[in-house]
Amino acid sequence: MYMNMLQNKKILIFGISSKLSIAYGIAKAMHFHGAKLAFTYQNEKLKNRVIKYASEFDSNKVFFCDVQDDYSLSKLFDDLSVVWDKFDGFVHSIAFAPRDQLSGDYIDVINRKGFEVSHDVSSYSFVNLAKIFRSILKEGSSLLTLTYLGSQYVVPNYNVMGLAKASLEANVKYMAYSLGKNNIRVNAISAGPIKTLASSAIAGFKKMLVFFKNFNFLKRLISIDEIGNVAAFLCSDLSSGITGEVIHVDGGYNVNGIDSDVFI
Ligand code: 0WD
């Protein structure tokens, strides 16, 4: 029974770009739990890689999608609705800010373009996908996004991405309100820091990992498989009462008030 938590669920996954991607860990867990998966890739460079990952998860459903490109979004809707007349949810594991925004003094480095693109790709795209797919999402569907504690607390160099994540978390609540009447749930996982292509764009990320490891209750890093398991739960009917929520998968980091080393 454990392995079939997502049996008969069709889920679309956005944001695999490598085997380190959180979306890869999510796909792995969802496949293990019996989901049928479809995937998107952001650009031609990633196409063959995503096709290969999809085949590992018994899927041949791979579509181009750049969330800033409206033509690609409407084509995605057309192509997906041919193979799936209805489906059970999607995972939005996408974020972007120009590299110059993710290093240095917040006020010095922020600019309008950086603000706009980070909010567009990292927050607006989530609700836009819900808007596009609402008509073919089944009752009981679950939508999921990935966020980070830099939305609530200041994290050096995270800068404008902290604002974009705060917007994304508010988006989760308003979307949950809007889609509740269709019995569609919307949640976020707030993940501890994990080394991926996106996170390595943040200046000083390696130091953040060391600090994280020492400051969380489990005294270790979090894996993409651990994020994947929670994602599978949140997209399954086992979590049918949970919506509008941000679930932390961070070893308790977000509730730790003082470093235990202080008492040694
Ligand atoms: O420490 C971390 N890695 C954490 C990540 C901690 C907490 C949260 N997160 C979040 C990220 O902010 C993001 O929302 O998890 C999500 C997934 O991030 P990831 O797995 O760390 O990063 P990565 O493997 O790089 O995937 C993000 C992908 C992009 O990959 P690249 O490598 O190009 O940055 O987002 C996709 C892209 O494939 N992406 C887009 N997809 C469609 N249209 C777009 C776009 N315009 N821009 C980026």
Residues whose N, C-alpha, C, O or C-beta is under 5 A from the ligand:
A	BS01	0WD	G15 I16 S17 S18 L20 S21 I22 A23 Q42 C65 D66 V67 Q68 S93 I94 A95 F96 V121 L146 T147 Y148 A191 G192 P193 I194 T196 L197 A198 S199
